Amino acid sequence: LLEQSRGFTASNRLAVLALGAATDIASALLVDPSCADRIEIIAMAFNGWPEGTDSWNVKNDVRAWQVLLESRAPIVIGDARVTGRDLALNRKQVRELFGARGDPGSYLIALHTKWLDRDPPFIKSVTGDRDTWPIWDSVTLAHLLGMTKSEDHPRPRLGDDMKFVHRPNPGMKEGTVRWITTIDSQRLWQHFVTQLEVASKAEAKWNAR
């Protein structure tokens, strides 16, 4: 990460996507704090604003997220509340999206179906419907593609209990965090389907040689 970021600047930042524990990003910032001047962090994390808390990614390395929030690196966050609302797909929707997309579409449908069938009570406890599951991490791609809306908030500190602390820290430079509020999922899924079609045509053309 440090090596890849060296060619970037504060006006041309490397987008770093955080889809799980942020250990690697925090480690890079601790080894070389100037990395914060060359990267932008786009993450799927936390349960919601303004409380923070987390059941997945942040939970796996709380200290890492404390480091991220204490850094001067720009941070964009898509939380579980927004992604769970805007990126949820049920069985019918997945079949409609990918049913006519050949082998790649069949593969994606099978992945979604396998996950839903693995533990229906757990699925229902998370989404309220055992036939629906959000494609959480796609919020990072949606943001890169300009398919999100967001708000800027004063950057909080993160307590060891994963709750945000919204009090000024005398030793911490005041900053902001960009919080995603909506995701244009219709455009995002259509973009994805279009990319599948492009890839399928390219593969067919290659195989015909």
C-alpha positions in Angstrom: 0.0 0.0 0.0 2.8 2.4 0.8 4.6 1.5 -2.4 1.4 1.9 -4.5 0.6 5.3 -2.9 4.0 6.9 -3.6 3.0 8.2 -7.0 0.0 10.0 -5.7 -0.5 13.4 -4.1 -3.1 15.3 -2.0 -4.7 16.5 -5.3 -4.6 13.1 -6.9 -5.2 10.5 -4.3 -5.1 6.7 -4.4 -8.6 5.3 -3.6 -8.2 2.6 -1.0 -11.3 0.4 -0.4 -11.8 -1.0 3.1 -14.1 -4.1 2.8 -13.1 -5.8 6.1 -10.8 -5.2 9.0 -8.8 -2.0 8.3 -5.5 -3.5 9.8 -3.5 -3.1 6.6 -4.5 0.6 6.1 -3.9 1.5 9.7 -0.5 -0.2 9.6 0.5 1.8 6.6 -0.5 5.0 8.3 1.5 4.1 11.4 4.6 3.2 9.4 4.4 6.3 7.3 1.9 9.0 8.5 2.5 11.0 5.2 0.6 8.2 3.5 -2.5 10.1 4.7 -1.6 12.9 2.2 -1.7 10.5 -0.7 -4.7 8.2 -0.1 -8.5 8.4 0.3 -10.2 5.7 2.3 -13.6 4.5 1.1 -15.1 1.9 3.5 -18.1 -0.2 4.2 -18.2 0.1 8.0 -20.2 0.9 11.1 -23.9 0.4 11.8 -24.9 4.0 11.3 -24.5 7.7 12.0 -24.2 9.2 14.6 -23.8 6.3 16.9 -21.1 4.3 15.1 -21.0 0.7 16.6 -20.4 -2.3 14.4 -21.1 -6.0 14.0 -18.6 -6.9 11.3 -15.7 -5.0 9.8 -14.8 -2.5 12.5 -15.3 -5.2 15.2 -12.5 -7.2 13.8 -9.9 -4.5 14.5 -11.2 -1.6 16.6 -7.8 -0.1 17.1 -7.3 0.1 13.3 -10.3 2.3 12.9 -9.2 4.5 15.8 -6.0 5.1 13.8 -7.9 5.8 10.6 -10.2 8.4 12.3 -7.3 10.0 14.1 -5.4 10.4 10.8 -5.8 13.3 8.3 -6.6 10.9 5.4 -10.0 11.7 3.8 -12.6 9.0 4.8 -15.9 8.1 3.1 -18.1 5.6 4.9 -21.1 3.5 3.8 -22.8 2.1 6.8 -24.8 -1.1 7.4 -28.1 0.9 7.7 -27.8 2.5 4.3 -26.3 -0.4 2.5 -28.9 -2.8 4.0 -31.6 -0.5 2.8 -30.3 0.3 -0.7 -28.3 -2.7 -1.7 -30.5 -5.6 -0.6 -31.5 -8.1 -3.3 -34.0 -11.0 -3.0 -34.0 -14.2 -5.0 -36.4 -12.9 -7.6 -34.4 -9.7 -8.1 -31.2 -11.6 -8.6 -32.8 -13.9 -11.1 -34.2 -11.0 -13.0 -30.8 -9.3 -13.1 -28.6 -12.2 -14.0 -30.8 -15.0 -15.3 -30.1 -14.1 -19.0 -26.4 -13.4 -18.5 -25.0 -16.8 -19.4 -22.5 -18.7 -17.2 -21.4 -15.6 -15.2 -25.0 -14.8 -14.4 -25.7 -18.4 -13.3 -22.7 -18.3 -11.1 -23.8 -15.2 -9.4 -27.3 -16.5 -8.8 -25.8 -19.7 -7.4 -23.7 -17.7 -5.0 -26.6 -15.7 -3.7 -28.8 -18.7 -3.4 -26.2 -20.7 -1.6 -25.7 -17.9 1.0 -29.5 -17.6 1.6 -29.9 -21.3 2.0 -26.9 -21.7 4.3 -28.6 -20.3 7.4 -32.1 -18.9 6.8 -32.7 -17.9 10.5 -29.5 -15.9 10.5 -30.5 -14.2 7.2 -33.8 -13.3 8.6 -32.3 -11.9 11.9 -30.2 -9.5 9.8 -32.6 -8.4 7.0 -36.0 -9.4 8.3 -36.5 -11.7 5.3 -34.8 -15.0 4.8 -34.9 -14.5 1.0 -33.0 -11.2 1.0 -29.4 -10.2 1.5 -27.5 -6.9 0.9 -24.5 -6.8 -1.3 -22.9 -4.6 1.3 -19.4 -3.9 -0.1 -20.7 -2.6 -3.4 -21.2 0.7 -1.7 -17.5 1.4 -2.3 -17.8 0.9 -6.0 -21.0 2.9 -6.2 -19.2 5.8 -4.6 -16.3 5.6 -7.0 -18.8 5.6 -9.9 -20.6 8.7 -8.6 -23.7 6.8 -7.7 -24.0 7.9 -4.0 -25.1 11.0 -2.1 -23.4 11.9 1.1 -23.0 14.4 4.0 -19.9 15.7 5.7 -19.8 15.6 9.5 -17.2 16.6 12.1 -14.9 13.7 12.4 -15.6 11.8 15.7 -13.2 9.7 17.8 -13.9 6.0 18.2 -14.2 4.5 21.7 -13.1 1.0 22.5 -16.8 0.1 22.7 -17.1 1.1 19.0 -19.3 4.0 19.8 -18.5 7.4 18.3 -17.3 10.1 20.7 -18.6 13.5 19.4 -16.4 15.7 21.7 -13.5 17.8 20.6 -10.1 16.3 21.3 -7.5 19.0 22.1 -4.7 16.9 20.7 -6.5 16.0 17.5 -6.8 18.4 14.5 -10.4 19.0 13.6 -11.5 17.2 10.4 -14.5 15.7 8.8 -15.8 12.4 7.6 -18.0 11.9 4.6 -21.0 9.7 5.3 -23.0 8.1 2.5 -26.7 8.7 2.9 -28.2 7.1 -0.3 -27.0 4.7 -3.1 -28.5 4.7 -6.5 -28.8 0.9 -6.6 -30.8 0.8 -9.9 -27.9 2.5 -11.8 -25.3 0.4 -10.0 -26.9 -2.9 -10.9 -27.5 -1.8 -14.5 -23.8 -0.7 -14.7 -22.8 -4.1 -13.4 -25.1 -6.0 -15.9 -23.7 -3.9 -18.7 -20.1 -4.8 -17.8 -21.1 -8.5 -17.7 -22.5 -8.1 -21.3 -19.3 -6.4 -22.5 -17.2 -9.2 -20.9 -19.4 -11.9 -22.4 -19.1 -10.4 -25.9 -15.4 -10.1 -25.6 -15.1 -13.7 -24.5 -17.3 -14.9 -27.3 -15.2 -12.9 -29.8 -12.0 -14.4 -28.4 -13.3 -18.0 -28.4 -14.4 -17.5 -32.1 -10.8 -16.9 -33.2 
